[in-house]
């Protein structure tokens, strides 16, 4: 199993229970949608995987490692195995496309020659070959999201998380972005996507976990 939640709960300091007794398992290379209304716990579940938050009860395992009580100094290493895509893509508009995509590799201390090769390969995978020198503001919304995806996969993580990645896109662009995620899954990447877009979910050949009030209500 790539990912296991074992009776996981998350209570925030204000007493809000974001997740309650969630158990699930996800295989390597599996494509999973997390659905449910706002406040259902989708984003919190993703944050527990990425080490942004810690569970209050229960255990989270990634590739056999219990990350629940992982020391803070080891969280950066954990995150090197996880790519994250955001709704607003969070690009740096004062840097060109190349520098945005290269950022995770620079942080990891990779050699410049290796960085160039990885960046070009990632941009090729998302259909942006030759756009390294473009400024983000010159790209369409769909292209900006593709740059965000390239940045998330440039270090070849085994897990890819996406929180409402098509929230700002029209239906045609949304389908294109989701097809990219499906392609990464077919290459062996474990993909979890939180989304409100039920019409899009139902059109995709993927497993679906429905959250409501911090619990898994249906699968």
N, C-alpha and C positions, 0 to 999 in steps of 0.2 A: 504494500500500500504506500502511495506517495503521501497521503494526508489522512490523519485520523483525529476526530474529536471524540473524546471519551467523557460523556456527562459534563459538558462544559457550560458554565454559567459566568456571566459578567455583570457585576453590579458596580455602578459608578459611585463616587463619593457622595453625590447628592441623593443616593438611595434608589436611583433609577435602574431597573433590571433590563439591560439591553438584550441579554441572552439568558435562557433558562433551561438547563439540563439538555443541551444539544449533543447528540451523538450522530456521527456520520463518518463515512470512509470514502475516499476517492482514489481510484487507481491511477498509476502513471499513464499519462497520455489521454486521460479522460477529459471530456468537454462537459462542463456543468454550468447551468444557469441557476442563479439565486434570484427568486422572485418574491414579491410581497409588497405591501404598501410602505410608504415612508414610516420610519420608526419600527419596522419589523425586525431589524437586527442585521440586515445584509452587510452594511458597511462595517459594523462592529466585528462580524465574523471575519471579514477580510483583514481588518486591523490586527486581529489575534494571530492570523497566519503570518503577517509581515512583521510581527514584533512591535508594532506601534502601541498596542495595548496588551495587558496580561489578563488571563482569566482569573476570576475570583474563586471558582471551584472547577474541578475537573482538569483534564490534561489534553494538550495539543501535541501531536506527533507529526513531524515532517521527515519523510524518508527514514523512519525508524528512530529518529532522535526526539526525545521529549524536550520541547522548547519552552514549557510552561514556566520553569524557573531558571531559564538560561541567564547567565550573568550578563549585565549590560555591556561589558566589553566584547562579548561574542555576538551581539545583535548585528553589528555591521557585516560580519561574516555570513550570518543567516540571510541577510538581505541581498547578498551577492548571488544567492540561488533563487531569487524571486524577482520577476519583472512586474511593474505596476503601471497601469494605464488609468488616467483620471478623466473625468467628464470634460474638464476645461483644458486638458492636455498639458497645462503648466509649462509651456515653453519659455525660454529666456529670449525675449524679443531684442535684446542688445547683442545677441550672438547669432551667427549664421546657422543654417541647418546642420552642417557638419559638426560644429562645436556643441550643439544641443544633443546630438546623438552620441557624440564621443564622451560626454560627461561621466557616465558610470565607469568607463574604461580609464579615464584620467584619474578618477578617485581611487581606482584599484591599482594604479601605478603601472599600467601596461606600457610597453614600448611604443613610441610614435608610429613606427612602421606597421606594427600589428594593429594599432588603433585604426589606421587608414583602411586597412584591408577589411576589418570588422565593420566599420561604418559603411563602407560601400556595399558590402554584402547585405547589411540590415536594410539599407535604403532600397536595394534591389528587390528584397523580399516584399516590401510594401509598395512597390511600383513607383518609386521616386528616384530612379537611376539618373545621375547627372544633375541632381538638384542640391548638391552639397553646399554651393556658394550662395544659395538664395537666402534672403531674410525671411523669417517666419511671417511677417506682416504682409508679404507679397503672395502668400499661399492662401488657398481657399480653406474653409473650415474643415472639410474632409481631408485635405492635404496636411493641415496642421495636426490633425488627429493621427494621421499615418506617421508623421515624424515622431509623435509621442509613442506610438507603438514600436517604431524602429529603435528608439532610445530604450524602451523596456526590454527588448529582446537582443540588443547588441552584445550583451555579455553571455548570451546563450543560456538563460536560466531554465531549469527543469520545471518551474512553476510560473504561470503568468496570471496575474490578478487584474481585473478591470472593474471599476466602479462607475456604472452608468456611462460607458464609453461612447454611446450614440445619443446621449441626452440632448445634444445641441445640433443634431444632424437631421436632414430630411430622410424619408423612408428609403430612397434609392441609395444614398450614401451610407445609411445605417446597414443595409444589406451587404454593401461592399466591405465595410469594416468587419462585420461579423464573419464574412467569408474568409477574411484574413486570419481571424482567430481560429477558425475551423482548420485552416491549412496548417497553422502551428501545432494544433492538436494532432493532426495526422502525421506530423513529424516527431511525435512523442512527447510534446510539451503538455503538462497538465494545466488546463485552462478553467478558471472560475470567473464567471461574469455576473455581477449584480446589475439587474435591469428592471425597469417598470414596463418595458415594451413587450407586452404579452403576445401581440400579433407577430412580432419578429421572432420571439421564442418559439411559438408554435410552428413556424415555418422552417425551423432548424432541426437537424437530426442530433439532438443532444439531450442529456439527462437534465431534469428540472427538480430543484428543491424549493418548495414554497415555504417561506417563513411568515409567521404572524405572531405578534406580541412576544418576540424573542424565542419562539419555539418552531420546530419543523412541523408543519401541519399536513403536508402531503408531499409525495414524491412520484 
